């Protein structure tokens, strides 16, 4: 039976969220810290204009066993109303699993055999109003897909293909992060829910299927330490508040907004608290960013050039700083005005 294909202007939406990919459930845990909006506000109907939302997520569910799995089976059989399918965790290659399987969720009610995550994707993705990959494992493969892995892991777009479109006519929506930044995910989900309700235009995505307003700038562009880079003033250890490029930060080339947004309610975020950016929101993570804590390729040259002109800029600015930190000499209590005032008409 084909799945229900919803139209726009939905007033009720189910969210079928599986974290049974190669996953640590970290993205689900992270999203519980969101505040803009919080997941509680969405589920309780406190965000004006959103459709009523039913969340099916094993970590946050009160149901267990077959009661929890019921919604997934109903959706696979085309008996559940419009739904958004959220994938968390890398997608293993079940074509190379030998005599077993890599990962599964629930059992087939007829055969009693485990249902692999790949089978769930095949059953649920085509009928979903929207398909969302939460976290870098689901978006691009992440840690489990690094060189030398035995599972053949990949991201959701690698599995479904670049031309995939949901029942709602949307491409896969990728919200990377290891784990996903909580408000980045909830903002994206809220946009999709407004779009489903007919109150928002098509969600804007970049070539890597990331929301453009969240991943259109680099870590460096939003970093409080960026001014030190401009002046060629670099940290040499992790106790320094200065630019961390020389100790391994990839911020200048990584698309992520965590330096501007922070982590929880505007607080935290890797470089904001002394950590280097290791590129966890990027398709090439982790392989293309290793070894961590080494200066990025090109960093030696760019930092060297910056050190030359940055040192000069820093010295010139120090002179200017000293100048503007000194009050003008005519501000005094003397008997004579020395400000240069020249009355136009004299008595």
GULODO-50950 format. One record per atom (N, C-alpha, C): x, z, y. Coordinates in steps of 0.02 Angstrom, whole numbers, padded with zeros to 5 digits, always signed. Layout:
BEGIN
XZY/...
***
This chain:
BEGIN
+00043+00000-00060/+00000+00000+00000/+00044+00000+00062/+00029-00043+00110/+00070-00045+00171/+00054+00014+00215/+00105+00034+00254/+00097+00092+00297/+00054+00074+00357/+00025+00126+00387/-00017+00117+00446/+00026+00093+00504/+00004+00040+00538/+00040+00016+00596/+00002+00036+00659/+00028+00085+00696/-00009+00110+00754/-00004+00063+00814/-00051+00069+00859/-00049+00033+00922/-00023+00080+00976/-00012+00054+01037/+00008+00096+01092/-00051+00139+01114/-00037+00190+01154/-00088+00235+01177/-00107+00287+01124/-00058+00309+01085/-00071+00357+01031/-00085+00426+01060/-00131+00463+01029/-00145+00531+01051/-00122+00583+01000/-00095+00561+00944/-00071+00607+00893/-00015+00573+00854/+00041+00608+00845/+00099+00579+00811/+00131+00631+00765/+00148+00610+00705/+00187+00651+00659/+00261+00634+00667/+00303+00684+00660/+00376+00672+00659/+00400+00692+00590/+00420+00641+00551/+00448+00652+00485/+00524+00653+00491/+00553+00712+00483/+00625+00722+00497/+00659+00743+00432/+00703+00701+00408/+00742+00720+00350/+00815+00732+00369/+00842+00787+00346/+00913+00802+00355/+00949+00799+00288/+00919+00763+00241/+00948+00758+00175/+00997+00701+00167/+01016+00669+00223/+01074+00626+00220/+01135+00670+00209/+01194+00642+00209/+01255+00683+00203/+01260+00723+00268/+01237+00784+00266/+01224+00821+00328/+01236+00895+00320/+01248+00928+00376/+01255+01001+00376/+01196+01034+00410/+01145+00995+00428/+01086+01019+00465/+01103+01042+00535/+01165+01026+00559/+01186+01049+00625/+01146+01019+00681/+01120+00958+00673/+01082+00927+00726/+01015+00962+00735/+00982+00980+00680/+00920+01018+00684/+00932+01084+00719/+00985+01119+00698/+01000+01184+00728/+01014+01176+00803/+01051+01124+00821/+01067+01112+00891/+01005+01101+00933/+00958+01062+00907/+00898+01045+00945/+00856+01106+00961/+00862+01159+00923/+00824+01220+00938/+00847+01252+01004/+00905+01230+01030/+00930+01257+01093/+00908+01216+01153/+00870+01163+01143/+00849+01120+01198/+00802+01156+01246/+00806+01137+01310/+00763+01167+01360/+00728+01115+01404/+00747+01051+01398/+00722+00999+01443/+00692+00939+01406/+00636+00946+01372/+00599+01007+01360/+00623+01040+01296/+00596+01098+01282/+00612+01131+01218/+00566+01102+01165/+00588+01108+01103/+00547+01082+01048/+00482+01121+01043/+00483+01185+01062/+00422+01226+01061/+00371+01199+01111/+00394+01179+01171/+00349+01153+01221/+00315+01088+01198/+00353+01047+01163/+00324+00984+01138/+00272+00998+01085/+00289+01043+01038/+00244+01057+00982/+00181+01095+01004/+00187+01134+01057/+00130+01173+01080/+00087+01134+01130/+00106+01072+01146/+00067+01032+01192/+00074+01053+01264/+00132+01081+01283/+00141+01106+01351/+00171+01055+01398/+00188+00995+01372/+00215+00942+01414/+00159+00894+01430/+00139+00888+01493/+00081+00846+01511/+00090+00774+01489/+00037+00746+01461/+00037+00675+01444/+00061+00657+01375/+00094+00703+01340/+00118+00687+01274/+00062+00690+01222/+00067+00648+01170/+00019+00654+01115/+00030+00719+01078/-00020+00739+01039/-00012+00798+00996/+00040+00782+00943/+00087+00829+00933/+00144+00816+00888/+00142+00864+00829/+00151+00836+00769/+00157+00876+00707/+00229+00864+00681/+00268+00917+00676/+00337+00911+00654/+00344+00930+00580/+00378+00888+00542/+00392+00901+00472/+00468+00900+00463/+00498+00959+00467/+00571+00967+00463/+00584+01028+00419/+00623+01020+00366/+00629+01073+00316/+00657+01138+00345/+00702+01132+00394/+00734+01192+00423/+00684+01231+00465/+00639+01195+00499/+00592+01227+00545/+00522+01235+00517/+00512+01213+00455/+00445+01214+00425/+00427+01283+00396/+00363+01298+00395/+00339+01357+00361/+00318+01340+00289/+00303+01275+00277/+00284+01254+00210/+00347+01245+00167/+00339+01250+00102/+00394+01238+00056/+00370+01195-00002/+00418+01169-00040/+00402+01133-00101/+00356+01074-00090/+00308+01065-00136/+00263+01007-00134/+00220+01007-00071/+00206+01066-00044/+00165+01069+00017/+00202+01037+00075/+00268+01050+00079/+00308+01019+00132/+00315+00944+00121/+00324+00923+00058/+00336+00853+00042/+00274+00809+00049/+00216+00840+00054/+00153+00802+00053/+00151+00749+00108/+00171+00766+00169/+00167+00719+00225/+00212+00658+00212/+00270+00669+00182/+00316+00614+00168/+00286+00566+00116/+00255+00594+00065/+00223+00552+00014/+00164+00514+00044/+00125+00548+00086/+00068+00514+00117/+00090+00457+00161/+00145+00467+00199/+00170+00414+00242/+00195+00355+00201/+00230+00370+00146/+00256+00317+00103/+00200+00276+00073/+00142+00307+00063/+00084+00272+00033/+00038+00242+00086/+00057+00248+00150/+00017+00220+00203/-00044+00261+00220/-00045+00326+00202/-00103+00368+00213/-00094+00419+00269/-00038+00415+00304/-00026+00461+00360/-00032+00423+00425/-00058+00456+00476/-00065+00424+00541/+00002+00404+00570/+00004+00380+00631/+00067+00357+00660/+00120+00411+00658/+00182+00389+00643/+00236+00438+00638/+00301+00409+00664/+00345+00455+00685/+00414+00439+00704/+00458+00466+00648/+00502+00423+00624/+00547+00442+00570/+00615+00460+00599/+00636+00523+00589/+00701+00546+00614/+00748+00555+00555/+00805+00523+00559/+00856+00528+00506/+00915+00570+00532/+00933+00620+00493/+00992+00662+00508/+01039+00659+00448/+01101+00644+00460/+01150+00640+00406/+01168+00568+00389/+01228+00559+00362/+01252+00492+00343/+01213+00465+00284/+01211+00398+00280/+01176+00365+00225/+01227+00344+00172/+01225+00374+00113/+01273+00355+00061/+01254+00289+00029/+01302+00258-00004/+01289+00195-00039/+01270+00211-00111/+01206+00208-00126/+01183+00224-00193/+01198+00168-00244/+01224+00112-00219/+01244+00059-00265/+01310+00075-00301/+01344+00127-00278/+01408+00145-00309/+01406+00217-00335/+01347+00241-00353/+01341+00312-00371/+01355+00327-00444/+01374+00276-00482/+01388+00290-00552/+01324+00306-00590/+01325+00361-00627/+01267+00379-00668/+01220+00428-00633/+01237+00447-00571/+01196+00497-00537/+01170+00471-00471/+01167+00515-00422/+01147+00496-00355/+01184+00540-00306/+01190+00516-00244/+01228+00555-00194/+01186+00610-00162/+01126+00593-00141/+01084+00644-00109/+01011+00624-00115/+00967+00673-00117/+00896+00659-00128/+00853+00710-00092/+00789+00697-00089/+00741+00744-00059/+00677+00741-00100/+00661+00794-00134/+00600+00798-00173/+00602+00756-00236/+00549+00760-00276/+00544+00725-00339/+00484+00678-00339/+00491+00625-00377/+00436+00578-00385/+00380+00614-00423/+00319+00616-00397/+00264+00653-00430/+00245+00624-00497/+00262+00561-00511/+00245+00530-00574/+00299+00540-00626/+00362+00524-00607/+00418+00527-00655/+00453+00594-00655/+00445+00632-00600/+00481+00695-00595/+00553+00687-00576/+00576+00625-00564/+00646+00612-00547/+00658+00621-00472/+00719+00640-00453/+00735+00647-00381/+00726+00580-00345/+00702+00584-00282/+00695+00525-00239/+00755+00525-00192/+00796+00475-00196/+00855+00473-00153/+00836+00463-00081/+00882+00482-00036/+00870+00472+00035/+00863+00398+00051/+00902+00357+00016/+00897+00285+00027/+00827+00259+00011/+00797+00285-00042/+00729+00265-00059/+00679+00287-00006/+00690+00348+00021/+00646+00371+00075/+00651+00326+00136/+00713+00306+00153/+00722+00261+00210/+00685+00196+00198/+00692+00169+00138/+00659+00106+00121/+00583+00112+00127/+00557+00171+00109/+00484+00181+00108/+00456+00198+00177/+00495+00235+00217/+00468+00262+00280/+00486+00222+00342/+00546+00193+00345/+00568+00160+00406/+00523+00101+00426/+00503+00057+00381/+00463-00001+00402/+00396+00018+00432/+00366+00073+00410/+00300+00092+00435/+00301+00140+00493/+00361+00162+00514/+00367+00211+00568/+00355+00177+00635/+00321+00212+00681/+00313+00185+00749/+00381+00179+00782/+00425+00228+00770/+00494+00225+00795/+00539+00258+00743/+00602+00236+00742/+00652+00265+00697/+00709+00290+00739/+00726+00355+00730/+00778+00387+00771/+00832+00414+00726/+00895+00399+00743/+00952+00429+00708/+00979+00486+00751/+00978+00546+00724/+00998+00606+00761/+01067+00628+00739/+01115+00626+00785/+01183+00647+00770/+01227+00589+00747/+01292+00599+00752/+01339+00545+00738/+01340+00524+00665/+01327+00570+00619/+01325+00551+00549/+01271+00499+00537/+01211+00511+00564/+01156+00465+00554/+01165+00401+00594/+01195+00406+00654/+01200+00346+00696/+01253+00298+00671/+01313+00325+00656/+01369+00280+00640/+01406+00299+00575/+01386+00352+00542/+01419+00372+00480/+01457+00437+00487/+01492+00446+00544/+01524+00509+00560/+01577+00531+00510/+01583+00597+00502/+01635+00627+00460/+01632+00602+00388/+01572+00597+00361/+01566+00578+00290/+01586+00506+00278/+01588+00465+00331/+01604+00394+00323/+01677+00379+00340/+01718+00430+00348/+01787+00418+00368/+01827+00386+00310/+01885+00359+00326/+01926+00325+00276/+01940+00371+00217/+01936+00343+00157/+01951+00380+00097/+01891+00415+00066/+01832+00409+00097/+01774+00444+00069/+01750+00408+00005/+01723+00445-00043/+01702+00415-00107/+01630+00391-00108/+01592+00404-00054/+01520+00392-00056/+01498+00326-00025/+01544+00291+00010/+01525+00230+00045/+01476+00242+00101/+01480+00301+00133/+01432+00321+00185/+01433+00273+00244/+01376+00271+00278/+01367+00227+00336/+01314+00257+00382/+01305+00226+00440/+01252+00246+00485/+01187+00210+00469/+01133+00232+00501/+01067+00204+00485/+01063+00130+00503/+01093+00110+00559/+01092+00039+00577/+01133-00004+00529/+01186+00027+00500/+01224-00010+00449/+01181-00022+00387/+01138+00026+00372/+01096+00022+00313/+01037-00025+00323/+01002-00017+00380/+00941-00057+00391/+00957-00125+00421/+01015-00133+00451/+01034-00196+00482/+01020-00198+00556/+01058-00238+00593/+01052-00239+00666/+00986-00269+00691/+00952-00307+00650/+00890-00339+00672/+00827-00299+00654/+00837-00239+00628/+00779-00198+00609/+00735-00183+00669/+00670-00187+00658/+00621-00166+00708/+00568-00123+00674/+00549-00070+00707/+00498-00024+00679/+00429-00055+00685/+00380-00020+00659/+00310-00043+00665/+00288-00044+00738/+00321-00005+00779/+00307-00005+00851/+00346-00058+00889/+00386-00098+00853/+00424-00151+00885/+00489-00128+00916/+00514-00069+00897/+00575-00041+00927/+00634-00049+00880/+00693-00060+00907/+00753-00055+00866/+00766+00019+00850/+00813+00031+00806/+00833+00100+00793/+00857+00131+00858/+00841+00194+00869/+00864+00231+00928/+00917+00280+00905/+00978+00271+00929/+01034+00314+00910/+01047+00368+00962/+01050+00430+00941/+01069+00485+00986/+01128+00521+00953/+01190+00496+00965/+01248+00524+00931/+01270+00591+00960/+01316+00622+00926/+01344+00687+00944/+01357+00726+00881/+01408+00767+00881/+01427+00804+00820/+01433+00878+00837/+01375+00915+00841/+01307+00889+00831/+01280+00857+00894/+01218+00832+00889/+01186+00801+00947/+01176+00854+01001/+01187+00833+01064/+01174+00878+01121/+01099+00890+01124/+01076+00952+01124/+01004+00967+01116/+00958+00932+01165/+00974+00934+01229/+00930+00903+01278/+00934+00827+01276/+00991+00799+01256/+00994+00727+01247/+00943+00704+01195/+00939+00741+01140/+00891+00722+01088/+00819+00731+01112/+00804+00788+01142/+00735+00802+01161/+00713+00756+01218/+00758+00738+01263/+00740+00689+01315/+00722+00622+01284/+00763+00601+01235/+00750+00538+01201/+00683+00539+01164/+00672+00594+01127/+00609+00601+01091/+00549+00601+01139/+00557+00635+01195/+00503+00639+01244/+00488+00570+01273/+00541+00531+01287/+00530+00462+01311/+00489+00423+01259/+00509+00428+01196/+00474+00391+01143/+00401+00413+01137/+00389+00478+01144/+00321+00503+01140/+00279+00478+01199/+00309+00477+01259/+00273+00449+01316/+00261+00374+01306/+00310+00339+01277/+00301+00268+01263/+00245+00257+01213/+00244+00300+01162/+00190+00295+01112/+00122+00307+01143/+00120+00350+01194/+00057+00365+01228/+00039+00311+01278/+00082+00261+01287/+00069+00208+01335/+00086+00227+01406/+00128+00278+01415/+00143+00304+01482/+00215+00292+01503/+00253+00255+01463/+00323+00241+01480/+00341+00171+01456/+00388+00138+01490/+00409+00071+01468/+00454+00076+01407/+00476+00018+01382/+00522+00017+01325/+00585+00058+01341/+00605+00099+01295/+00664+00141+01305/+00726+00097+01312/+00767+00108+01365/+00826+00066+01375/+00884+00088+01330/+00912+00042+01292/+00966+00057+01246/+01026+00011+01259/+01086+00036+01246/+01146-00006+01253/+01158-00044+01187/+01213-00079+01182/+01227-00120+01123/+01236-00078+01060/+01255-00015+01069/+01261+00030+01012/+01197+00069+01000/+01142+00047+01032/+01075+00074+01023/+01068+00146+01049/+01111+00165+01097/+01107+00231+01128/+01067+00226+01193/+01029+00278+01211/+00994+00278+01275/+01044+00270+01333/+01031+00221+01375/+01081+00203+01426/+01091+00258+01478/+01037+00294+01495/+01045+00345+01548/+01086+00406+01523/+01092+00413+01458/+01130+00469+01431/+01203+00450+01415/+01214+00387+01395/+01280+00368+01371/+01310+00310+01412/+01286+00300+01472/+01311+00245+01514/+01375+00262+01551/+01395+00325+01553/+01456+00345+01588/+01503+00379+01538/+01566+00386+01559/+01615+00418+01515/+01617+00493+01529/+01646+00528+01482/+01658+00600+01489/+01699+00613+01553/+01749+00571+01564/+01795+00579+01620/+01757+00573+01687/+01710+00527+01691/+01674+00516+01754/+01633+00576+01774/+01613+00617+01726/+01574+00677+01743/+01613+00741+01740/+01679+00736+01727/+01719+00797+01713/+01743+00831+01777/+01738+00897+01778/+01763+00936+01834/+01839+00932+01841/+01873+00911+01787/+01946+00906+01787/+01971+00838+01810/+01925+00791+01822/+01946+00722+01837/+01988+00717+01900/+01976+00761+01948/+02015+00759+02010/+02089+00772+01998/+02104+00812+01947/+02174+00826+01930/+02208+00763+01903/+02170+00724+01864/+02197+00661+01837/+02217+00614+01894/+02173+00609+01943/+02185+00565+02000/+02249+00584+02036/+02263+00649+02037/+02323+00673+02071/+02383+00679+02025/+02376+00655+01963/+02432+00659+01916/+02452+00730+01899/+02403+00775+01897/+02416+00845+01884/+02385+00863+01816/+02428+00867+01764/+02403+00873+01696/+02417+00941+01665/+02370+00961+01621/+02380+01023+01583/+02432+01011+01529/+02471+01063+01515/+02521+01061+01461/+02503+01108+01404/+02449+01146+01413/+02423+01188+01359/+02348+01199+01372/+02315+01231+01325/+02242+01236+01329/+02218+01294+01373/+02264+01329+01404/+02245+01382+01450/+02237+01356+01522/+02254+01293+01533/+02255+01265+01600/+02187+01237+01619/+02168+01241+01683/+02105+01211+01707/+02114+01137+01725/+02175+01110+01717/+02190+01043+01741/+02170+00990+01689/+02182+00926+01706/+02164+00871+01662/+02200+00875+01595/+02163+00864+01540/+02189+00875+01473/+02210+00811+01437/+02216+00755+01472/+02233+00692+01439/+02298+00697+01401/+02348+00731+01429/+02413+00735+01396/+02413+00780+01335/+02360+00820+01325/+02357+00862+01265/+02301+00838+01219/+02282+00774+01226/+02239+00744+01176/+02168+00727+01195/+02148+00735+01258/+02079+00722+01278/+02065+00647+01283/+02012+00624+01251/+01992+00554+01252/+01938+00540+01305/+01925+00587+01348/+01871+00582+01397/+01867+00517+01436/+01924+00488+01458/+01919+00427+01499/+01889+00367+01464/+01885+00367+01397/+01860+00308+01361/+01800+00324+01316/+01772+00383+01321/+01717+00403+01277/+01651+00407+01316/+01599+00375+01289/+01533+00377+01320/+01496+00440+01300/+01489+00486+01347/+01455+00549+01333/+01443+00584+01400/+01388+00621+01404/+01370+00654+01467/+01379+00730+01466/+01414+00755+01415/+01416+00828+01406/+01452+00864+01463/+01499+00831+01496/+01533+00865+01551/+01486+00875+01610/+01438+00831+01619/+01389+00840+01673/+01331+00885+01651/+01309+00875+01589/+01249+00910+01565/+01264+00979+01539/+01325+00991+01514/+01338+01053+01480/+01309+01051+01410/+01307+01108+01377/+01281+01109+01309/+01214+01143+01304/+01211+01206+01321/+01148+01242+01317/+01128+01264+01387/+01073+01235+01412/+01046+01253+01477/+01099+01246+01532/+01139+01192+01527/+01189+01177+01578/+01255+01213+01569/+01261+01255+01518/+01322+01293+01507/+01361+01264+01449/+01428+01263+01454/+01470+01241+01399/+01482+01166+01401/+01501+01138+01344/+01522+01068+01340/+01598+01065+01334/+01623+01025+01289/+01693+01029+01267/+01745+01038+01323/+01756+00987+01367/+01807+00997+01419/+01789+01051+01469/+01724+01066+01476/+01703+01118+01523/+01727+01187+01503/+01741+01197+01439/+01762+01263+01415/+01832+01261+01385/+01871+01210+01403/+01941+01208+01381/+01955+01167+01319/+01903+01135+01291/+01914+01094+01232/+01926+01021+01252/+01963+00984+01213/+01973+00914+01227/+01915+00874+01199/+01904+00814+01227/+01854+00769+01198/+01886+00732+01140/+01854+00734+01082/+01881+00699+01023/+01838+00639+01005/+01792+00619+01049/+01755+00556+01040/+01698+00558+00991/+01665+00615+00982/+01617+00621+00928/+01553+00582+00939/+01541+00553+00998/+01481+00513+01009/+01494+00439+00998/+01553+00421+00976/+01573+00350+00972/+01568+00322+00901/+01553+00256+00895/+01549+00226+00828/+01614+00231+00789/+01671+00234+00822/+01735+00237+00787/+01756+00306+00765/+01715+00357+00778/+01732+00426+00760/+01723+00436+00685/+01768+00473+00651/+01827+00506+00678/+01891+00465+00674/+01892+00412+00633/+01954+00379+00615/+01993+00354+00676/+01959+00325+00725/+01994+00295+00781/+02017+00346+00833/+02002+00409+00821/+02021+00462+00867/+02071+00511+00836/+02095+00495+00778/+02142+00539+00744/+02213+00512+00751/+02264+00558+00748/+02256+00630+00741/+02233+00663+00806/+02188+00711+00799/+02164+00747+00857/+02221+00785+00889/+02214+00796+00954/+02262+00835+00994/+02326+00798+01008/+02331+00734+00990/+02385+00691+01012/+02362+00652+01072/+02408+00633+01115/+02389+00594+01174/+02361+00527+01151/+02302+00507+01178/+02271+00444+01157/+02317+00384+01170/+02310+00330+01130/+02348+00270+01143/+02337+00245+01214/+02391+00228+01248/+02385+00208+01318/+02388+00266+01365/+02379+00326+01338/+02379+00386+01380/+02447+00399+01411/+02500+00384+01374/+02568+00395+01400/+02580+00352+01461/+02562+00286+01455/+02572+00240+01510/+02529+00258+01570/+02463+00268+01557/+02418+00282+01613/+02435+00348+01646/+02452+00399+01605/+02469+00464+01634/+02535+00459+01673/+02582+00418+01647/+02645+00409+01681/+02636+00377+01749/+02594+00324+01751/+02581+00290+01814/+02545+00336+01862/+02497+00374+01835/+02460+00420+01877/+02506+00475+01905/+02555+00496+01864/+02601+00547+01887/+02642+00524+01946/+02659+00459+01948/+02700+00433+02002/+02661+00433+02067/+02605+00395+02067/+02568+00391+02130/+02528+00455+02142/+02508+00488+02087/+02470+00550+02095/+02511+00605+02127/+02576+00608+02109/+02620+00658+02140/+02625+00647+02214/+02632+00584+02235/+02635+00568+02307/+02570+00587+02341/+02513+00567+02311/+02448+00584+02339/+02439+00659+02345/+02462+00695+02294/+02455+00768+02294/+02495+00799+02351/+02556+00774+02363/+02597+00801+02418/+02566+00785+02486/+02541+00724+02494/+02511+00705+02558/+02447+00746+02570/+02410+00757+02517/+02350+00798+02525/+02366+00870+02540/+02422+00894+02515/+02444+00962+02530/+02459+00969+02604/+02491+00917+02632/+02505+00918+02704/+02440+00919+02744/+02394+00874+02724/+02329+00872+02758/+02291+00938+02750/+02295+00967+02691/+02262+01031+02678/+02288+01085+02724/+02354+01085+02734/+02384+01135+02779/+02360+01124+02851/+02354+01060+02869/+02333+01043+02937/+02261+01066+02950/+02217+01050+02903/+02147+01067+02914/+02132+01140+02900/+02181+01177+02873/+02173+01249+02864/+02198+01287+02925/+02215+01251+02978/+02239+01283+03040/+02189+01270+03096/+02170+01323+03133/+02122+01314+03187/+02155+01280+03247/+02117+01241+03284/+02144+01211+03345/+02170+01264+03394/+02222+01247+03431/+02258+01296+03473/+02217+01318+03534/+02165+01280+03553/+02127+01300+03613/+02075+01354+03600/+02072+01378+03538/+02025+01432+03523/+02062+01498+03533/+02055+01527+03594/+02091+01588+03610/+02053+01627+03664/+02077+01686+03679/+02044+01729+03729/+02082+01729+03795/+02124+01680+03807/+02163+01677+03868/+02121+01666+03930/+02152+01672+03988/+02116+01667+04052/+02104+01594+04072/+02133+01548+04036/+02127+01477+04055/+02098+01436+03997/+02051+01391+04014/+02022+01347+03963/+02072+01291+03947/+02088+01284+03883/+02138+01234+03863/+02110+01184+03812/+02043+01179+03809/+02013+01135+03759/+02015+01061+03780/+02036+01048+03842/+02036+00980+03866/+01971+00960+03901/+01929+01009+03913/+01866+00995+03946/+01879+00969+04017/+01846+00913+04033/+01853+00883+04099/+01784+00869+04127/+01759+00914+04170/+01691+00905+04197/+01685+00839+04235/+01630+00807+04227/+01622+00742+04259/+01612+00750+04334/+01577+00801+04353/+01568+00816+04424/+01596+00884+04440/+01637+00887+04486/+01667+00950+04507/+01632+00975+04570/+01631+01042+04575/+01599+01072+04634/+01640+01057+04696/
***
